[in-house]
Amino acid sequence: MPPDPGMDQAIVALRRAAQTLHSREDLLGQQRALREFLEKPKVHLISLQGSSGGPAIERSNLALEVSETVDRIRPLFPAGVRAALTALKSYARICTHNQGARAANTPEGVQGLLLNLAIVEGYAGVLHQLLAESREEDASTTNDADGRPAVAGFPTPSGATWEDVHIRFKDGHTVTIRVREARGIYSFAEMGMSNKKNRTFTKQWALLQTFATHDGTLTWKNPEAGRNLQKRREVLAKNLKAFFGIEGDPIRLTNDRKGWQTRFSIRPEN
């Protein structure tokens, strides 16, 4: 498809929307959602575009997966991306019928498909650039002793939940992390828990250590816990969500509502 003269303007507008309407945490969630879309549904759309004569049941299955993914991720994005995703879902549904598939595969139909895919992929590029700029900004203000960026960001696999996260302290300053097949060793600075004034670890890192000591559960009876630590727990949750890019609160109330419990596995050093 030849370059669309309005595409650059559309991407600039989406970048502006991402900068003004979404936090870094939101951008990480959007990035993960787009990775999910580009891994399978995009491939299905290309397959549908070239399979107007293929089995109807196969086309229906591909279209269903596209539709379900779009419905799940669409609310996360600004209006321009939502519109493109909606158009791609409609394209997939049209392709499930022989007559509709032939219409969708006209030059105009294919051009519309490629244009909307370009918008989604362009926004994925915007997210990558904005998050890279955010990491550079963090690095300019808070680096660890080796000069590495303070917030590294964990390569969390698509679809992972807090229950997939396993953290074990190596020592007072670093942890080993496993999320499904992804593994790594990170310092408190790389996880965004470094004090910018003196580069020591924050109260949130200390709270994470406390959770590790008690296998992830702190009750109000514990002298190291209490409702007065609510703000510290909230900031720790924010740090972890930004680092892993996983939605939802990583620390919840216990079933009896008399303490806190991590949704992830956490252990002290051996």
QUIQUI-V140350 format. One line per field, one symbol per residue. phi: phi as a letter, one per 40 degrees, with the letter a starting at -180 (. if undefined). burial: # if it has 9 or more other ideal C-beta (glycine too) atoms within 8 Angstrom, else .. A space follows every 50 residues. Layout:
# QUIQUI-V140350
phi = ???
burial = ???
This chain:
# QUIQUI-V140350
phi = .cdccccdccccccccccccbbcccccccccccccccccbdccccccccb bcbcdccccccccccdcccccccdccbcdccdccccccccdcccccbdcc ccccccdcccccdccccccccccccccdccccccccccccbabcccgcdc bcgccccdgcbccccbbbccacbbbcbbbfccbabbcccccgbbcccbgc ccccccccccdccbfgbbccccccbicccdccccccccdcccccgbcgcc bbccdcfbibaccbcabccc
burial = ......#..##.###.##...#..##################.##.###. ##...#.###.##.###.##..##..##.###.######.######...# #####...#######################..###.##..###...### ####.##..###.######....####.#..#...#.#######....#. ##.#########.#.####..#..#...#..##.############...# #..#....######.#....
